[in-house]
Amino acid sequence: MSNLLVYATALSRLHADLLVVRLKQADVAMSQISIVHPKASRPNSTRCWLSGSLRLPLASGANVSVAGPLRHLLAHSRRGTGPNTLVSRLRRLGLTPGQSHEIDERLMENRIIVAIAVPSEFELPAIFGALRGVAAEDVRAVDLAPAHGAEATSSRHFRPTNVSPIAQLLTAACGAFA
């Protein structure tokens, strides 16, 4: 079982809905897809296909909603007396400070984050193909910390280099991307 989370930025409600439809067409289960959105930019897919919602504050104080399975992880990531912001909860899940703040900034720009839990590295080509097919921006993959609370680690397949994150992931998944 993989601890990978792939996330991307959608520019609008319609763009987020198109991403979800493309992921569904690529046989990604709805139980793997989550959407993080500002209140004013709620995609229709959060009403139709994704159940439940969790409201969290951004660093700016504005609230965002998390729909889909990521809301469960973020709801259970509150520990201690530290800040209760989206950034702090993402960091507890295993995202780096830079990744967490990048997501926060995108949401403050009224953009939408679509996140996909990846149960197997073999699903990466289909996921990246779907995201690229509708021009998702800032596509990233994160190897989340294991459930026992260890810090996030780089997967043995994803070594940091000067290559883009998409190329790193496709290299690892396909073994022949240059």
N, C-alpha and C positions, 0 to 999 in steps of 0.2 A: 504494500500500500504506500502510495506517494504522499508527501506532505506539501506538494506544490500548489501554489495559488497563482493563477494568471489573472492579471487585471489590465484594463484598458480604459481610455477616456472617450466618452461620447460627447459630441458637441451640442446635442439637443435631445429633447424627449423622443422625437422621431428617430434620430440616429441610434439612441439606446434601444428602442423597440426593434429597429432593423438588426442590430447586433444580436439581440435575443432570438429573433426569428432565424437568422443565419446559423446561430449556435444550435438551435433545435433541428434545423435541416441537416446539420453535421452530426446528428445523433448524440448531442450533449444533453444529458438529462436535466430537466428543470431543477431537480434536487441538487445540482451542482452550481447553479447560476444565482448570483446575488447582484443587487443594484444598490448603490449608495447615491442619494440624490438630495439636492436642496428641495425644500417644500414646494417652491414655485415651479420646479422642473420635474414633477413626478411623471415618469413614463407610464403609458397604459399597461405595459407588461407587468408592472407591480400590482395593478388591480386585477388583471386577468389570470396570471400564471404563478405569481409568487405570493405566498401566504405570509401574513404577519408583517410587522414593522417595528423597528426599534429607533427611537429618537436619541441622537447624541449631539453634544455641542462641538463645534469647531473651535479652534484656537481663538477665533474672532468673537466667539460668543453666539454666533448664528447656529441654528439647529439644522441637522440633516437627518434623513431617515435611511435606514438600512433594511432592505427587504430581501428575503431568501435566507439560505442557511448560514450566511455569514453573520446574521443578526444573533444567532445562538452563540457562536464563538465569541462575538464581541460582548454579549450580555454576561457571559461567564468569565470574561477576562478582567473584570474589576477586582483588583486586590489592593489591600493597603489603604492608606489615606491620601495617596497622591491625587493628581488631577484626574478628572473623569472625562476627559475629552476624547474625541475620536483618535487623535494622534497618540495619546497615551495607551489606549486600548490596542491600536494597531501595533505599537511597539511591543506590548506584552504578548501579542500573537507571534511575533518574530520578524516583523518588518524593521528595517533600519530606520534611524531617525530621518535620513534623507527621503526615503520612500514614503514614510508616514507624513512628513511635511509636504511632500509633493502632492499627495492625494488631498490633503487639507487645502492646499492652494488651488487645485483644480476645482474643488467644490466651492470655494469662495468666489471663483470666476463663473459660477453658475453652470458648471459642467457636471457630467454624470459619470460615475465609475461603474463599470460592469466587471464583476469578478467571477472567476470560474475555479471551483475546486477541481483539481486534476487527480483522479484516483490512480491513474496509471500513466507513465511517461509515453506510452504508445498512443495516447489520445492527443498529444501535443500537435502533431501535424494538422489534424482536423480542426483543432481549436484555432491555431494560428492562421490556417487557411480561411476559416470563417471570419476571423477578425480583420484580416487583410482585405477580404472580399468587399467589405463595406467601409474601408478606410478608417478603422479605429486608430486613435492616436495614443501615443505613449504606452505601447504594449509592453508589459513587464511580467516577469515570472519570479516568484519568491519561493524559496524552500523554507517553509515555516518550521518553527521549533516543534519538536516532538511533544506529544501531549503531556509528558512528565515535567515540562517546564524548562527544558534546556534552552539555551540561547539558539537563535537561528544559525544555521550553518549552510555553507555552500554545498550543494549536492556534488557527489563525486563526478558527475557529468558536466557540471556547470562551473567551470573555473573562470574567475574574472580575467578579462582581457580587454583589449581596445576594440573588440568586435561588438557590434550592437547586440542587445539582449535577444532580439528575435533570431539573429544569426547564431548566437550561442545555443539557444534552445533547439533550433532546427538542426544544428550540427549534431547535438547530442541525440535527438530523437531519430534523425534519418541517417546519421553517420556519414553523409556525403555532401553536405551543403557547404559551398565555399563563398 
